[in-house]
């Protein structure tokens, strides 16, 4: 596996930026101490492969900072992006030895990794971890079903608005910020990556982002710095309601 060590001070669980959303969110202090004993950090540069599909995985991990993509390579060699890993998302599956997808760092990436065997043992003895992982798995299933609807039924404009809303809401939840106030974040994907993920052309992505900016749905400084003045307005453009459900 290609990786390099972090040149930062070891992060304590209590100070972790994803503490309240990650797989360890409900752990008590003694349980966190047990996790401390089996965890280590890995960092990856943008564009670096975290794991190849089919490779043996001896760890599971949470994304701490940055974003990664899940990619599937088809028989004819084409690659399709099938998912995003955002901060607090979980990588790897207890009980499975091999990776199901290629995982690639889209931005510089920091992951909090747990050795798999000790983590699996902790799942058996720590209900908090097993319950939280089940919740996260069900959330991931819901997100995958919504993404199927997005790719199959939404217009190009709705697809772009949906992706912006997904990233904005996750960013807000990590910062414990109200989604009623303006949301500000740096877009972690290039226009090309957005086009690949959404099944659109680069020209369509650029045109739709320009239209959303022109109409005041988003504000944009440079290519990446995004402000969402009103999330409800963006959700309407996405074809969703403000609670995240799809409008009929």
N, C-alpha and C positions, 0 to 999 in steps of 0.2 A: 504494500500500500504506500502511495506517495503521500508523505506528510512531513511537517517539520514542527519542532517544539515551539511552544509559545514563550516569548521572552517577557512574561508578565508574572506578577506575584500570584501565587496559588489563590484561587477564588474560594472564599468560604461560602457555604450554601446559603447562609442567612443574608449575604450581600448580593446574591445572584440576581441579575436583571429579569430572569424568567421564573423566579422562585414560585410565584403564585399561580403559574399556568402550566408548569412542566409536570412530568410524571411524578415528581417528588412533592407536589404542591401540598398534600395533606399530611406529610410525614411529621412526626414529633421529633424532638431534639435527639433522642436516643437513636431513632431510625435514620436521621440525617447523619449522625456520627458513623453509623454502619456504612452508609453510602459513601461518606468521605474516604473510607478505607479501601473502597474498590473503584474509585473514580480517577480519571486522568483527563487532561485536555489535549485536543489535537487542533491544529490550525491549518488551514488550506488557503492558498492564494486563488484569486478569481481565475476560473478556467481549469483549475486542477481537479483531477478525478479523485473522489473520496473512496469509491468502491465500484468495481465492475460487476455487472449482472453475472450471476453464477459463481462469483468468488466466495470463498469461505469467510464468514463473518464471525470473529471471535469477540465481538463487542456489540452493545446497543448504545444509543447515544441520544442526547437532546441537542438541538441547535440552540446555541446561546446567542450568537450574533451573526448576522449575514443571512444569505438565502442560497439554497441549493435547488437543483432541478432533478427530477426523476425522469429518466429517459429509457425508452424501449427500442432496441434495434430490430427491425423486421428482417425477414429472410433475404430480401433483395438489397439489404444494406442501408435502406433509409432509416433515419432515426426520428422518433416521434416523442416530443416532450409530453409526459402524462401526468405530471404533478409538480407542485412547488413545495419545498420545505422551508417554512418560515420560523423565526425564533419561537422556541418552546416546543416545536414539532419533534416527534420521536422517530428515530431511524433504527431499523432492524426489528426482528421479530423473535421474541423468546420462543425457544423450541424449534426454530428453523436454523439450519446451519449455513445456508447460502443466501446471497443477496438476490432479490427478485428483479431489481432494476439497476441501471447505471445511475450513480449519484455523483453529480458534478457541482462544484462550487461556482455559483453565478457571480457572487461578490466574494471578497475576503470573508472567510468563514471560521468561526470558532465553535467547536463541539465539545460537550461534556460527555465523556464516554465512560461506560461501566463494563467491566469484564463480564462476559455473558453468563458464564456458569454461576459465579457468586450472585449476579443479579437475579437469575432464575431461582436460586435458592431463597433469596430475600422475598421474591414474589410469593413463594409458598408460605412464608412465615410472617409476612407483613401485609395485612389486608388493605392498608391505605394505598400501597403501590399497585396491587392487583386491581383494586376498584378504580383508581385514577387511570390506569392504562386501559381498562375496559371503556371508560367514558371517552377517552381520547380516540380509541379505535372506532367507537360508534359515531363520534363527531366526524372522523375521517371518512367513514362510510357515507354519512349524510352529504359531506362536501363533494365526494366523488359522484353521487347521484345528481346533485345540483349542477356539477360541472358537465355531466352528460347532457342535461337540459340546455345549459348555456351554449354548448358547442352545436347542439342539434337544432335549436329552435330560435335562438336570439339573433337579432340583427347585428351588424358589425358595430354600430354605435353602442348597443346594449352590452356587447361582449367587452368592449373597451371600458365602459363605465363599471361593469361588474368587476373586472380585474382591479381597477383602481380602488373600488370600494372594499374589496377583500383585503388588500394591502393596507388601506387606511384604517380599517376597523381593527385589524390585528395590531397595528402600530399603536393605536389609541389604547387598546386593552393592555398592552405591555406597560404602557406609561400610566395606567390607571387614570386616564383622562376621559372626561365626559365627551361622548360622541355628539353632543348638542353644540359644542363649541367648534371653532374652526380647527381642522386637522391639518397638520403640517408634517411632511415626510419627504425623504429622498427616494425616488422611484428606483428600485433595485434592478430593474430589467431594462435592457436597451430596446429600442423600437423593433429591431430584428428578432429579439427573443420574445417579445410580446406577440409579434406576428406568428412566429413558430408555435407558440403555446396556444394561440387562439385559432389557428388555421386560417389566417388572413394574410394578405400581401402587405409588404412594408409600406407601400403607398397608401393603402387603406387605413392602416394604423395611424400614420402621420396625419392623414386628412381628418380622421375622426377626432384625434387629440386636438388638432387645431380648431375644429368646430366647437368642441367642448370648452376650450379656452376662450374662443371668441364670444361665446354665449354666456360666459361667466360661471359655468358649472364648476370649472377648475381654474386655478391660477398657476402659472408656470414660470419659473425663473430658470433660464438655461434649459437643458434637456431633462433634468432629473428632479429639481426641487419643486415639489407640488404642494399647493394649499387647496384644501377643500372647504370653501366658506360655509357650505350647508350640506351636511351628509344626506339629509332627507331628499334634497334635490337630486343629488348624484344617484341615490337609490331609485328614485323615480325614473331617471334616465336608464338605469340598469334593468328596469322592468320588475324591480323588487320593492317590497315595503320596507319601512325603516327598522323592522324587527328582523330582517334578513330572509323573510319568506318570499316566495314568488307571487306576484300579483296575478290574478285571473284575468 
